[in-house]
């Protein structure tokens, strides 16, 4: 036992004086040099999943109740109800007998209603 402790203390004393070759010169020899791989105790002191404080959720007023319901904010589901009509054969026959032709007011107006006259006497035909 005594020899084992003596050899371990000798090895520890030698480690203090004998350095690795890359620690003698170069950037690793600088006292402010940090190793690229941190120790396990230095790497992540606090786990990201650790909860420091409990969340305070207001529940007294109905307006302030924490609500994560997605359907109220989803625009595809938040549309008004689509009205659907069930047409019977008699209804369709009555609609067809009421409306046989289309009138001019049934269609949108044409945008261009006048002809455009170009001024042939303009300098450079209007491009100057």
Secondary structure in CASP SS format (residue, H / E / C, confidence):
PFRMAT SS
TARGET T0000
AUTHOR 0000-0000-0000
METHOD secondary structure of the structure
MODEL  1
X C 1.00
X H 1.00
X H 1.00
X H 1.00
X H 1.00
X H 1.00
X H 1.00
X H 1.00
X H 1.00
X H 1.00
X H 1.00
X H 1.00
X H 1.00
X H 1.00
X H 1.00
X H 1.00
X H 1.00
X C 1.00
X C 1.00
X C 1.00
X H 1.00
X H 1.00
X H 1.00
X H 1.00
X C 1.00
X C 1.00
X H 1.00
X H 1.00
X H 1.00
X C 1.00
X C 1.00
X C 1.00
X C 1.00
X C 1.00
X C 1.00
X C 1.00
X C 1.00
X C 1.00
X C 1.00
X H 1.00
X H 1.00
X H 1.00
X H 1.00
X C 1.00
X C 1.00
X C 1.00
X C 1.00
X C 1.00
X C 1.00
X C 1.00
X C 1.00
X C 1.00
X C 1.00
X C 1.00
X C 1.00
X C 1.00
X C 1.00
X C 1.00
X C 1.00
X C 1.00
X C 1.00
X H 1.00
X H 1.00
X H 1.00
X C 1.00
X C 1.00
X C 1.00
X C 1.00
X C 1.00
X C 1.00
X C 1.00
X C 1.00
X C 1.00
X C 1.00
X C 1.00
X C 1.00
X C 1.00
X C 1.00
X C 1.00
X C 1.00
X C 1.00
X C 1.00
X C 1.00
X C 1.00
X C 1.00
X C 1.00
X C 1.00
X C 1.00
X H 1.00
X H 1.00
X H 1.00
X H 1.00
X H 1.00
X H 1.00
X H 1.00
X H 1.00
X H 1.00
X H 1.00
X C 1.00
X C 1.00
X C 1.00
X C 1.00
X C 1.00
X H 1.00
X H 1.00
X H 1.00
X C 1.00
X C 1.00
X C 1.00
X C 1.00
X C 1.00
X C 1.00
X C 1.00
X C 1.00
X C 1.00
X C 1.00
X C 1.00
X C 1.00
X C 1.00
X C 1.00
X C 1.00
X C 1.00
X H 1.00
X H 1.00
X H 1.00
X H 1.00
X C 1.00
X C 1.00
END
